[in-house]
Amino acid sequence: MANPGPNVQTTEHPLYGGGGPDYLGSVGGTVGFFADPFGASFLGYTSGTTLTVTQLLSGTIQVGQPLVQVNGVLANSSITALGTGAGGSNPITALGTYTITPSQTVGTSSVPVGLQSLGMAVVQPGYALTGSQNLGAFNTASTGAICKYQLNVNVTGPLATTTTEVTSTVSSGVMAGLATSSVVFVNKLTAQAGYGIGGYRVSAANTLAITYVNVSTGPITTATEINDVIEIKAGPLVTTAVLSPANVAVNTTAEQIFTITGNACLPGTVAIVNKPTAQAGLFYSPFARVVAPNQVGITFGVVTTGAVTTGVTPTASETYQFAFIPQLNAFNPTYIYTLSGTQNATTASTTTEATTTVVGTLLTDMVSGFSKPTVNASTAITTGRVTAAGVIGITYVTQSAASTPSSSEILTAAINRQVPLNPALIYNAALATSAIAATTSAEVTTTVTGLLVSTSVALTKPSTTPGLVVVGARVSAANTLAVTYMNLTTTSINVPSETYTIANIQLQGPSSAASVSSAQSVTQTYYPAVQQTLQVAAATRTALVALGLMTGV
């Protein structure tokens, strides 16, 4: 649309009324504009339902504009359709006839009168805002952090057809440890038939609780193993809801849908749920499903040897914790690592460099500083560097006397990266199908180009399949997503062909399988308000260019 001219302003305005910019926060909102808040002034006359414009004085004529009650114009009059007049702000093509309502006679062809229309909001149909662009979801102070731990978690072999909750401790020196206000999810880095994860939670400060499920008819022997643990610390992505789920029948699954308040539960995000308690025989898929804005589905299941015949009812009025993960772009180049001290005894008046494996660090990364929790006489850390990809060197200086730094303490390192990875990258991919045999679980792999080794994943299955539940996910190799499905029924179930939403937490490492320690973690912050502001600005600019109000370059 052409610029209406210097005497007419064009302003952004909420569609369907309302004040302030918060209308952009509505899910599926649309960028709307008053093409001319003052409408148009023109000379013309009406006869029945026909308006004839003989001279455009200023502004823009558009279908839908109300007519001002001047010179005898009736109340609630408006332009309903174009006739020979093309509308717009061109003083030549805007002349002609238009259809109006209601029928009326104002002026004549020999004596046209001054008429005026009011401005109106015009929808720009190509610029609908997605959930990730909802400006009302976050304020400018909104920020959060995602922390990844690699733990030797405690594992037990659940008895046949039951569940068992097992706890593991995260060192309290690691980014203050796991917080009960956080939401967690786990990538079990191995798969075992008949066995999966049916829930996790922070049961107490620094304590991770994992519910293991055995759907098979015999016990499963397991050992302590390495897991990736992702902690989404309390912030803009985390919310809570008090839920009272219905009874869950035995040896099957059922999705139950709940209402979540706030702005975080949006289509396109990947939902994580933590139930605050464990109940024997009851489990759930930690990967929930956003059904609609502020509507989330949780898939529950019950496994039993037959002692329970009426199903299990989840405890009423419990406070569940949720995290809804959108695409999170990298605005902070700093990663915070925690790692075990590795330095042995040093001699007087010298410096010594100790190295430690930190998976994911790049040769171009810059180590900007360390925090050492204790003071050692004569010895201090002076600097650090990345000596090779995946290896950090820590320089100790010893002054007056030989010293032995504590080898068990946890060091914190700040590392700056030239091009940081996104805290969360969203993929949409059609996953491979497979037949899952009765009363067991199986891992199915799919190529998802872009997945990096030593990163973590959460996902959304787009529909429910009765009897089938997702009980595990991991990046099993570069570009390879592995998903574990469990079949609770006595007949084989085919995994349907569907497009999943996958959240890839791109924090790598921090350790290798050979050197994993409960004291190792890596943390990255995210800034959704900045990201959303840029997205809304881009959508608004695109609309302004299309309206001819901004030059497209």
Protein Blocks (a to p, Z undefined) as FASTA:
>chain_A
ZZebjkbccddddeeiaedjklmmpghiacdddfblnlpadddddehjaccdfbdfbdcd
dehiacddeehiaehiacfbdckbnghjbfklmgccddddddddedjfklccdddddddd
dddfklcccfklmmklpcfklccdddddddddddddddehiaddddddddfkgghiaafk
bccddddfbdcehiacebdcdfbghiacdddddfbfbdcdddddddddddddddfkbccd
ddddddddehiacddddddedjklcghiacddddfbdcehiacdfbdcdfbghiacdddd
dddehlamnbpaddehiacddddddddddfbfbdcdddddfbdcddehiadddddddehi
afkbccfbdcdfbdcehiacfbdcdfbghiacdddddfkbccdddfkbccddddddfbac
dfbacdddddddddddehiadddddddehiaghiacddddfbdcehiacfbdcdfbghia
cdddddfbfbdcddddddddddddfbghjbdfklgcfkbccdddddfklmmmmmmmmmmm
mmmmmnopaccZZ
